[in-house]
Amino acid sequence: MKIIEKLFSCDNWNIALARRKNTSNILDYDFEWFPVSSAEFVADPFIIEYQKHIYVFFEKLYLLKSRGELWCSVFNLNGEFIESSKLTGFDELGCHLSFPFIFKYRNDFYCIPETNERDELILYKSKSFPFIWTKEKTLIVGHSIVDTVFVEHDDSYWLIGSDLDNNRQFFKSEGGLFDDWHQVDPCCSYASNHQRMAGKPIIRNNELYFITQECGKGFYGNSLILSKVDILSESSYIETFIEQICPFDEQYNSGIHTLNYSENFVVIDSKKRKYSLIMPLIKLIYSLKCTYRLKMLKGNRK
């Protein structure tokens, strides 16, 4: 049965949006799922409330295309859908894109997407929000980093992500987002074994919280871990476990790996299994395309 499952099915991710309530327990929220897409991955949602609209940025991946694209869906403040479109300005990268970490810095919107196939981390600036973006600066070169967030806390500036083995990676800047970045290696005490980021850092009452995802060898996106950051410095990192959030939807019950808040709304993603008799062929095409793309990207860096 496990062989059949592996051959003829794949993870199928989708996104849900809900209005926040006077409770921190998201199980009490009334989530509305995005319409079912033919894409296998509609995931990694980040949310911005701006000028009386809700903007949900996310990854969309069709296995037959082999690489993720960045999209944005727009809603009004009643949660009613307005439009959705692919973001422009990223195609020249030629790599898989995911985890569109969108944030506001000095009155402008910026995006740090996952671009680990290029062994670099790149900052993009919004040219015409939300759909048109331009490259602003390459922040880090020579590192394959996934799911990276920017943190400004206690007069310090951090880029925090993970390597391809899901081990936490810390980078620090002395002068802010546009200054030079250097890697640091603090002595770490983690709240769990799961260090890969799963959403925007939360700052509440001047206290910093991280959301990470439960993943490892043979499994991916099983649940979420909320931790309070007690110490974040070049020499020491200490966090305290707060809670674990497991999949709670009857249909999308196989995993959850992103959680993000805005002032009035919350977004999550969750997965189920998708089955097809031609799934072995789809997976083969996906694998061949990925192998070819990585070979081309590696050749371009020489």
HELIX and SHEET records of a PDB file:
HELIX    1   1 LYS A    2  PHE A    8  1                                   7    
HELIX    2   2 ILE A   26  ASP A   28  5                                   3    
HELIX    3   3 ASP A   91  LEU A   93  5                                   3    
HELIX    4   4 ASN A  116  ARG A  118  5                                   3    
HELIX    5   5 MET A  279  ARG A  301  1                                  23    
SHEET    1   A 4 GLU A  32  TRP A  33  0                                        
SHEET    2   A 4 SER A   9  ARG A  19 -1                                        
SHEET    3   A 4 PHE A 265  TYR A 275 -1                                        
SHEET    4   A 4 GLY A 255  TYR A 261 -1                                        
SHEET    1   B 4 PHE A  41  TYR A  50  0                                        
SHEET    2   B 4 HIS A  53  LEU A  61 -1                                        
SHEET    3   B 4 GLU A  69  ASN A  76 -1                                        
SHEET    4   B 4 PHE A  81  LYS A  86 -1                                        
SHEET    1   C 4 SER A  98  TYR A 105  0                                        
SHEET    2   C 4 ASP A 108  GLU A 114 -1                                        
SHEET    3   C 4 GLU A 120  SER A 128 -1                                        
SHEET    4   C 4 ILE A 132  VAL A 141 -1                                        
SHEET    1   D 4 VAL A 146  HIS A 153  0                                        
SHEET    2   D 4 SER A 156  SER A 162 -1                                        
SHEET    3   D 4 ARG A 168  SER A 173 -1                                        
SHEET    4   D 4 TRP A 181  VAL A 184 -1                                        
SHEET    1   E 5 CYS A 187  SER A 189  0                                        
SHEET    2   E 5 SER A 236  ILE A 245  1                                        
SHEET    3   E 5 LEU A 224  LEU A 232 -1                                        
SHEET    4   E 5 GLU A 207  GLN A 213 -1                                        
SHEET    5   E 5 ARG A 196  MET A 197 -1                                        
SHEET    1   F 5 CYS A 187  SER A 189  0                                        
SHEET    2   F 5 SER A 236  ILE A 245  1                                        
SHEET    3   F 5 LEU A 224  LEU A 232 -1                                        
SHEET    4   F 5 GLU A 207  GLN A 213 -1                                        
SHEET    5   F 5 ILE A 202  ARG A 204 -1                                        
END                                                                             
